[in-house]
């Protein structure tokens, strides 16, 4: 019975994950072009705030299957766990949770305009990549 309940819960969560490929993007001229997957995780957890003297600005897409997939595969948390993590972090250490944008084009524009911004978007939204470097591709498992 426990196995059945776990299977059903897992299927419900997995059904909310994005099935396409996600690109983690940065400004092509900025200091974030050589960071690792572990660095990406630490940036979104607020543990890395500066790279090469530049204050890093992580940007999320609003609550969605894309954000759920990013959090699950890169941060190793679901949305609820991530919100709880940040609530505790802000209370204990200060700081602020990464900002969210409502549109992929806004994330892409932010990355193009600011060398300190890191974001993620579906690969299908990257029609023109001038000024952007893809530092990680995330394929749904």
Secondary structure, DSSP 4 states (H G I P E B T S, - for coil): -HHHHHHHHHHHHHHTS--SEEEEEEETTSTTTT--HHHHHHHHTTS--EETTEE-EEEEEPSSHHHHHHIIIIIS--HHHHHHHHHHHHHHH---PPEEES-HHHHHHHHHH-TTEEEEEEGGG-S--TTEEEEEEEE--
